[in-house]
């Protein structure tokens, strides 16, 4: 398997740097996240710094894991280790004659990418944090939900709510404050209340044979079988749990970060770590193959 490291580089205006593959190479003409092959014995961060200096004239001083994806083309298999560059110097120039350009994040979905890059394009449209509503929903939610969204939870799973009027009010609150909202399982109800998508609980996930017709579909996963079903349905993201034991699931031991990594790393899906985690665990989650973190108590900003 070819080991490759690739960079997600954002400019000060939020645009993302891409380079275009030469016409004579594999997947020629496609846009891609810049990077290249990792040499034998080379650390990923060192390989990324070398490749970006050679290809673009950029000097990377800080980066962190984003996602790792394994993809099998008919002619080769590749393991792509994505790094989010958080500090760099220099002006990007295609030193090997390749076109380079900065694109707004919302434009990425209209570009042509190699198949191995496509899960990252989808992941970049998602936030670092996903809030799962507490159940029962506190009466003070109109004050707490906007505060939680402002703190970073720009994706909200409206767990435990089935009343259409309340769901509609929750969805409207999410939209006003810049978050997407997901309803449990029920595609018709989600459309009725104006939600952005559905979150498939385990039973719904394992019985479905085709993806719901919603812009965003999430799935609850606890093991490799559920993750494979989520992949087959082509969902947009999964919540993999429990990382640690939680009061919500009494008697259920957490899998720990090592097992989480075995399950999550390499999947062509954005995976969110759920179960006893908080926003402070984001870097640990990223190092374990996750796109982000999700939860209830650590994300519900009471104060």
Beta strands, then each sheet from edge to edge (+ up, - down):
strand 1: 2-9
strand 2: 16-20
strand 3: 31-32
strand 4: 35-37
strand 5: 59-72
strand 6: 77-89
strand 7: 100-103
strand 8: 129-132
strand 9: 155-157
strand 10: 180-184
strand 11: 197-200
strand 12: 216-221
strand 13: 237-240
strand 14: 270-274
strand 15: 292-295
sheet 1: 4+ 1- 6- 5+
sheet 2: 3+ 2- 7+
sheet 3: 8+ 9+ 10+ 11+ 12+ 13+ 14+ 15+ 8+
end
